[in-house]
Amino acid sequence: MSGAKLGQHFLVNRNVAEKIVRYFLPVKGSILEVGPGKGVLTELLLNYRQNNPIKAVELDTSLFYKLRGRFGDCKDFEVVNRNILKVDPSMLFRDEKKIDIISNVPYYISTEFIDWVVSRAESIGKGVLMMQKEFVDRLAARPSTKDYSAQSIIFNYLFRLERGFDVNPGSFSPHPRVRSTVFLFENKMETTAAVHRVEVRGFYLFLQSCFRNRRKTLMNNLEKGYDTEKLWGVFEAFGINPKIRAEQLQSVDFLDIYKRLHSRF
């Protein structure tokens, strides 16, 4: 399947590519490049890295062979022909506790890719991604906005998100119809206070339940999965209005509710 069929817009502006790579480097350990495409970032990474091993995962078979032919002889570099959404970083980097990620993420896998990052947060130190601006706006959304969601809460719970810069459609071939945004994220779980730590998968499922139907109250959404009497007790304990909607709460409120609902006491 070709890059065009996969909905991929290839970065062709070398100045932008340089800016992205310099925003990403230096990093301490191994680098995972997702969707290297025609290798514009790959070449710069190989030039500017400081002895960092690099592995690139490319789904497009034709591009995979071209990348392997072009960069295959480079030291500590490997390109893998796989779907990143089906790849576990621990299988690529067996001796690394944490890796760092860089990618011009194909728009069509944006949501799934962020979920992939979330589910593997323990293995990721930091990353620099370029994604559709509107999607990054949603990922960085704050309470009481229409874009505030389970995904934005869980991502910002796990990572510190920093906006970098926007990229115009003319920097790509073919030109997308939208602007892109480059952003950096860094794992913050090691510095998160123990009192705020929860099991990520369970917490994310809980958040998805909270936002299942945005028109309904938080209580209505949660009643399908929790005992109503216990819910009333938790809401009362934290002084939360039972008529409130999910988007009106702060992330710490969700943490408090989740931990109390799943407490054995």
C-alpha positions as CSV (number, residue, x, y, z in Angstrom):
1,M,0.0,0.0,0.0
2,S,1.5,3.4,-1.0
3,G,1.9,6.4,1.3
4,A,-0.8,8.3,-0.6
5,K,-3.2,5.4,-0.1
6,L,-2.3,5.4,3.6
7,G,-3.2,9.1,3.8
8,Q,0.3,10.2,4.5
9,H,1.6,13.7,3.7
10,F,5.3,13.7,3.3
11,L,7.3,16.5,4.8
12,V,9.5,18.1,2.1
13,N,10.5,21.3,3.7
14,R,14.1,20.6,4.9
15,N,14.2,23.8,7.1
16,V,11.1,22.5,9.0
17,A,12.6,19.0,9.2
18,E,15.8,20.5,10.7
19,K,13.7,22.5,13.2
20,I,11.9,19.3,14.3
21,V,15.0,17.3,14.8
22,R,16.8,20.0,16.7
23,Y,13.7,20.4,18.9
24,F,13.9,16.6,19.6
25,L,17.6,16.2,20.2
26,P,19.6,15.5,22.2
27,V,18.2,12.4,23.9
28,K,19.9,10.0,26.2
29,G,18.9,6.6,24.8
30,S,17.5,4.8,21.8
31,I,15.2,6.6,19.3
32,L,12.1,5.2,17.7
33,E,11.0,7.0,14.5
34,V,7.4,6.2,13.5
35,G,6.5,6.4,9.8
36,P,9.8,7.7,8.4
37,G,8.2,7.9,4.9
38,K,10.9,9.1,2.5
39,G,13.5,9.6,5.2
40,V,13.7,13.4,5.6
41,L,13.8,13.2,9.4
42,T,15.7,9.9,9.3
43,E,18.7,11.5,7.5
44,L,18.9,14.4,9.9
45,L,18.6,12.1,12.9
46,L,21.5,10.0,11.7
47,N,23.5,13.1,11.1
48,Y,22.9,14.8,14.4
49,R,22.4,11.9,16.9
50,Q,25.1,11.3,19.5
51,N,25.6,7.5,19.2
52,N,21.9,6.9,19.8
53,P,20.6,3.6,18.2
54,I,17.7,4.4,15.9
55,K,14.9,2.0,14.8
56,A,12.3,3.2,12.3
57,V,9.0,1.5,11.8
58,E,7.4,1.9,8.4
59,L,4.1,0.3,7.3
60,D,4.5,1.0,3.5
61,T,6.5,-1.9,2.0
62,S,7.8,0.2,-0.9
63,L,9.1,2.9,1.3
64,F,10.5,0.3,3.7
65,Y,12.7,-1.1,0.9
66,K,13.8,2.3,-0.2
67,L,14.7,3.3,3.3
68,R,16.6,0.1,3.9
69,G,18.5,0.6,0.6
70,R,19.4,4.2,1.5
71,F,20.2,3.9,5.2
72,G,20.7,0.2,5.7
73,D,24.5,0.4,6.1
74,C,24.3,3.1,8.8
75,K,25.6,2.1,12.2
76,D,23.0,1.3,14.9
77,F,20.1,1.8,12.5
78,E,17.3,-0.5,11.5
79,V,14.1,0.0,9.6
80,V,11.2,-2.4,10.4
81,N,8.3,-3.1,8.1
82,R,5.4,-3.2,10.6
83,N,2.2,-1.4,11.7
84,I,3.3,0.6,14.7
85,L,0.0,0.1,16.4
86,K,0.8,-3.6,16.6
87,V,4.4,-3.1,17.8
88,D,5.6,-3.3,21.4
89,P,8.7,-1.1,22.0
90,S,10.1,-3.7,24.4
91,M,10.4,-6.1,21.5
92,L,12.4,-3.6,19.4
93,F,14.5,-2.3,22.3
94,R,15.1,-5.2,24.6
95,D,17.7,-3.5,26.8
96,E,16.1,-0.1,27.1
97,K,13.9,0.9,30.0
98,K,12.7,4.0,28.2
99,I,12.9,5.1,24.5
100,D,12.3,8.5,22.9
101,I,9.9,8.9,19.9
102,I,9.8,11.2,16.9
103,S,7.2,11.1,14.2
104,N,5.3,13.0,11.5
105,V,2.2,11.0,12.5
106,P,-0.2,10.1,9.6
107,Y,-3.4,12.0,10.3
108,Y,-5.6,8.9,10.0
109,I,-4.1,7.1,13.0
110,S,-3.9,10.2,15.3
111,T,-6.3,8.9,18.0
112,E,-5.1,5.3,17.8
113,F,-1.5,6.4,18.0
114,I,-2.0,8.5,21.1
115,D,-3.8,5.6,22.7
116,W,-0.7,3.5,21.7
117,V,1.5,6.0,23.5
118,V,-0.7,6.0,26.6
119,S,-0.8,2.3,26.8
120,R,3.1,2.1,26.7
121,A,3.8,5.2,28.8
122,E,6.2,3.2,31.1
123,S,8.5,2.6,28.1
124,I,8.5,6.2,26.7
125,G,10.7,9.0,28.1
126,K,9.8,11.8,25.7
127,G,8.7,12.4,22.2
128,V,8.3,15.0,19.5
129,L,5.3,14.6,17.2
130,M,3.8,16.5,14.3
131,M,0.1,16.1,14.0
132,Q,-3.0,18.0,12.7
133,K,-3.3,21.3,14.6
134,E,-6.9,20.7,15.5
135,F,-6.0,17.3,17.0
136,V,-3.2,18.8,19.1
137,D,-5.7,21.5,20.2
138,R,-8.0,18.7,21.4
139,L,-5.1,16.8,23.1
140,A,-4.1,19.9,25.0
141,A,-7.7,20.8,25.9
142,R,-8.6,22.1,29.4
143,P,-11.7,21.8,31.5
144,S,-15.0,23.5,30.4
145,T,-14.1,23.3,26.7
146,K,-15.7,21.2,24.0
147,D,-12.5,19.4,23.3
148,Y,-11.8,18.3,26.8
149,S,-12.0,14.5,26.8
150,A,-10.9,11.2,28.4
151,Q,-7.9,11.1,26.0
152,S,-6.8,14.7,26.8
153,I,-7.0,14.0,30.5
154,I,-5.1,10.7,30.5
155,F,-2.4,12.1,28.2
156,N,-1.8,15.1,30.3
157,Y,-1.9,13.0,33.4
158,L,1.0,10.9,32.1
159,F,3.0,13.5,30.1
160,R,3.9,17.2,30.2
161,L,2.8,18.6,26.8
162,E,4.6,21.5,25.3
163,R,3.5,23.2,22.0
164,G,6.4,23.8,19.7
165,F,5.4,25.4,16.4
166,D,2.9,25.2,13.5
167,V,3.7,24.0,10.0
168,N,2.0,25.3,6.9
169,P,0.4,22.9,4.3
170,G,3.0,23.9,1.7
171,S,5.7,22.1,3.6
172,F,4.2,18.8,2.6
173,S,3.6,16.7,-0.6
174,P,0.8,16.3,-1.3
175,H,-0.4,19.4,0.5
176,P,-2.9,18.7,3.3
177,R,-5.9,20.9,3.7
178,V,-5.0,21.7,7.3
179,R,-2.2,23.1,9.4
180,S,0.0,20.9,11.5
181,T,1.5,21.4,14.9
182,V,4.8,20.1,16.3
183,F,4.8,19.4,20.0
184,L,7.0,17.8,22.6
185,F,5.8,15.6,25.5
186,E,7.8,14.3,28.5
187,N,6.9,11.5,30.8
188,K,6.2,12.9,34.3
189,M,5.1,9.8,36.2
190,E,8.4,9.5,38.1
191,T,7.8,12.9,39.6
192,T,4.1,12.4,40.2
193,A,3.3,12.2,43.9
194,A,2.4,8.7,45.1
195,V,-1.0,9.9,46.3
196,H,-1.9,10.7,42.7
197,R,-0.7,7.5,41.1
198,V,-3.3,5.0,39.7
199,E,-3.4,2.1,37.4
200,V,-3.4,3.7,33.9
201,R,-5.6,1.3,32.0
202,G,-8.3,1.2,34.6
203,F,-8.3,5.0,35.0
204,Y,-8.5,5.5,31.3
205,L,-11.5,3.1,31.0
206,F,-13.1,5.1,33.9
207,L,-12.5,8.4,32.1
208,Q,-14.1,7.0,28.9
209,S,-17.2,6.0,31.0
210,C,-17.3,9.6,32.3
211,F,-17.4,11.0,28.8
212,R,-19.5,8.3,27.2
213,N,-22.4,10.7,26.5
214,R,-21.4,14.4,26.9
215,R,-25.0,15.5,27.1
216,K,-25.7,13.5,30.2
217,T,-24.5,14.3,33.7
218,L,-21.4,12.5,35.1
219,M,-23.7,10.7,37.5
220,N,-25.9,9.3,34.6
221,N,-22.8,8.1,32.7
222,L,-21.3,6.4,35.7
223,E,-24.5,4.7,36.9
224,K,-24.2,2.1,34.2
225,G,-20.9,0.8,35.7
226,Y,-21.1,1.6,39.4
227,D,-23.5,1.2,42.3
228,T,-25.7,4.3,42.5
229,E,-25.6,4.5,46.3
230,K,-21.8,4.4,46.3
231,L,-21.7,7.1,43.7
232,W,-23.9,9.4,45.7
233,G,-21.6,8.8,48.7
234,V,-18.5,9.6,46.7
235,F,-20.0,12.8,45.2
236,E,-21.2,13.9,48.6
237,A,-17.7,13.2,50.2
238,F,-16.0,15.5,47.6
239,G,-18.8,18.1,47.5
240,I,-19.5,17.4,43.8
241,N,-22.9,18.5,42.4
242,P,-24.6,15.3,41.0
243,K,-25.9,17.3,38.1
244,I,-22.4,18.3,36.9
245,R,-21.1,17.1,33.5
246,A,-17.7,15.5,33.0
247,E,-16.2,18.4,31.1
248,Q,-16.7,20.7,34.1
249,L,-14.3,18.8,36.4
250,Q,-10.6,19.1,36.9
251,S,-8.3,16.1,36.3
252,V,-7.6,15.8,40.0
253,D,-11.4,15.5,40.6
254,F,-11.5,12.4,38.4
255,L,-8.5,11.0,40.2
256,D,-10.3,11.5,43.6
257,I,-13.5,9.9,42.3
258,Y,-11.8,7.0,40.7
259,K,-9.6,6.2,43.7
260,R,-12.6,6.4,46.1
261,L,-14.8,4.2,43.9
262,H,-12.1,1.6,43.6
263,S,-11.1,1.7,47.3
264,R,-11.7,-1.4,49.3
265,F,-12.8,0.7,52.3
